[in-house]
Amino acid sequence: MASRIRRTLLNIIPSISERAGQWALQRFSGGLVGQLGDRLTDKFLEFLLYGMDLGFCLSRDYRRNIKDFRGSYVFRTANQSVAASVTFANEDMQVQTKPVEDWDCRITFENAAALRRFLFSGNQDILNSLLANEVEVEGNLNYIYRFGFLAKDLGRRLGVV
Amino acid sequence: MPEITLGDLSLGNCVLSERVTHLRDVYFESMPEICGERPRLITRFSKNHGFFNGQPISILNKAKMYRRVLEEREAIVSHTRGVGRDMRPFPFEDRQLFAGSTTSKLKGVPLYPEFLALTLWPELWTMSRRESNPFYITEDDVKTLNFDVFPHWLENNILELGRKRYYEQNLQKYGRKKYDPEIKLMQRLVFFLASKPECISHTIPDFSKAVKLGLRAVIDEAREKEATAPDPARKEFYAAVREVLEGIIGYSRNLAAEAERLASLENDSGRKQELLDIAVVHRQVPEFPARSFREALTTVWICWTAVHLENPNIGLSLGRLDQILYDNYRRDIDQGRLTVADAIELICCLWLKIGDHVPAVPEASEQLFGGTGSNQAITLGGVDRDGNDAVNDLTYVMLRATELMKLRDPNLNARYYSGVNSQEYLRRLCEVNLETGATPALHNDRAVIKALTSKGETMEQARDYGVIGCVEPGSNGRFYGHTAAILLNLTSVLELALFNGRHRHTGMDLLISKETGDPRTFTSFEQFIGALEEQIRWIADHSTDLNNFFGKIHQDFYPTPILSSLFEGPMEKGRDLIDGGAAVNSSAATISGLADVADSLSAIEKVVFDDKVVSFEELLEALERNFEGYEALQALLINPEKTPKYGNEDPKADANVRRLVETLDRVFGEKENYRGGKYRVGYWTMTNHAGFGRLMQAMPNGRKARENFTSGITPVSGVTPSLTKALNSVALQPASCLASGVALNLKYTPEQDREKMLENFADTVEGYFDDDGGRSDGGMEIQFNIVTHKTLVDAVGNPDPKMLVRVSGYTAYFKDLNPQMQKEIIDRTEYLLSTGKMVTFEPFPLPTKR
């Protein structure tokens, strides 16, 4: 994840030009674009969170999505082989590579493909994911809808949604 | 009893006017648009008045909010643009005879962030392009919803308020953090769908006071009652009523002012006069009594838009409009101020207005609810409160308008009381079905009235029933019954009995309910039935507990002053509907999979216990393998000549259906809801039987995994070769157990000899409704698709956007249905009325996952 120094540097770009930030976002998000295309791997969640973090740094417009938003998420696989916690506060996003205890919404997913289908599918797979028990959501369901928007909005900015 | 004065009951000389033809074309051309007006205004008021602090919201505060929104919302007399199916805006000249709109769009999608609007959040940028039933949305509306609306409801919609309270309650009760067994059960979707987080809505307001006396008189009544009310709660209720009714009057005045403004700018003298006429109407109603048919219709329409401001557009129904509006119609006709053609034009315009909105179905829910409209039922005909024939000229006028328009909304339902209503009327109902291919649904007054009185409604109340949402009967304007509170998948209950409290969909290592015994150890069919009944009780306990819990959340956060002010009961009691103010209260469970479960019971009884063809263990093994390697067994199970099937007058098969409906009625009927009413049970399934079907594995009746279940109370498709026997089996079921309504779906082949077909059609309905001299109740409801298998198959690849079909309760445009539901309609048993025999065809292929 972006270090504090790197974030500060990155934040300069959109203050110069939103378009430049958008260009940089696209330039540095190739990995996520690949994951959303035909190069899906177990690292999907990592790429997604990295891409979001980058997006918040490089685009004021994208960052506006989390203005005044405080909330925490845990993403994990059932066997805990993949786990991450995401906290939104102060117009920023913090990621930890382990689950935290105090979460608003916890998403347990079968594998990377299931999580991608859940967040990005263009047709009816969200329900399929829930119905097929590929993904389980606990806590405040509204948080997953908000996260879904953040993910799709990033995808839109990257031209893949 | 009103005299029928029309010479030709079919009103064949009356055709669509040029105005209506144009408006109808635009209606079909236009795409639904998300409307940000309501959520924006509601959110702003809620934010500014501290509604987001997690504390209960008083009815008076809610009423003040609705008044403000009614007075501030855009007063639209004529729309100037729509959005085409190609997503391009198009201008048009809107010469509607009615002003006002449910949303600010020509065909709008109203959003209720208090309920489930946030489910649309992830797809705000993509919903215009989605495969199933896309919604157009402007970039401005995306931004408004994302930045200014949805964030405020994250912690404050009904679902989250309920979940949070549930956690707290369980923390105290069980000492376990974030423990939510019932909510998890609800989220698994495969057992039941709980509707409270989405809406209550399903009901019929009472428009009669508004039409006859005007809202000013109701305000005066509320003021008088407020002055003498014995306690603060009742005083507050009456104050809230005054607030919202002033709001509705204010909205109508704004429309009058806008019409006058537009008239002052208009050069076309004809249109100028139309606008001035609209202004005159809105200066009069709904504040004061309606003086004409048009003013009466306008009163209903304006009150209707206000009801939708408060209550989500799901299943709200208009009731017996041919009764409520008849006096105004008759007076205008008698005084020569109205012709039948004028009346039809007005009704057609109103029908289009009623259809000016669609529900906000997220893409993910399209599988369960795809293609649905707002299910706004209108009820015609039947008997009046004294049991006399209530069919009048206006009944026929409304039938003709429906026949000409062929619209999804409103959902037309016709009542028929054999021996009281005329044969000509029944014949006309059948004729409209032939013409439209799908509407109206027909209800047997004798059986329905018996069902309602068995649940405690008085004879007068029961005779004055209207149809709600899909097919649910309830006393018109006085019954608050949330008929869709619980959508129960009965096949899941069977699954729990088959697998000792476990479900193959959620995994065999997870105990979902309670262990009722391993069927492989059962020595009698009755033992299995005992296990099933225990599972039914378990699911009824949990689903009604959850419904009652969310009902209390509604009581704290969602009082309904608008609906309460237009209802019989709340004004008398000084109490909101949500707190039990209605004259008649209930909640209901509606059941999916009745025929599939009943046939499964018959199969187990015959094949395992009576004939001992296989053991229970072998049967379960066959189900596990989806009958692969067990083809001979499956052939035996699906063969109606070898294994009893509901719908063939087989005593054992019909008895198993009866056993189920009696058990469900008894178990749910013992439950009390949060408003002091009892639960009722119905058998109408919308598209859920297809949605649930794709989740479920193979079943003992020979149905393979992922195949559709059967709709409503209908026997399983393809196993009932004789129409008469099918109808007789259904008619055997006791009406008192079906009080929340049934949908019997039949498909008839259109025939060359139309007159003969019409005669057979009416005779068949008459026979199905017959109570056999009191030995049975007769069938309660019946609805049709008059279309061939081939036409439907062709329509899958080459859809006609106007092709109307009957789903299981409501009507829909065939093209809007998801592939699984299209298959279900295609595969329904089709009968040739001239022979009474089933038409044979190959089942349509199961859609592959896209």
Interface residues (C-beta under 8 A of the other chain):
Chain A: R64 N65 K67 D68 F69 G71 L119 G122 N123 Q124 I126 L127 N128 L130 L131 N133 V137 E138 G139 N140 L141 N142 Y143 Y145 R146 G148 F149 A151 K152 D153 R156 V161
Chain B: L118 T119 L120 W121 P122 E123 L124 W125 T126 R130 E131 S132 N146 F147 F150 P151 W153 L154 E155 N157 L159 E160 R163 K164 K178 Q187 L189 V190 E363 A364 S365 E366 Q367 L368 H505 T506 G507 L695 N818 K849 R850
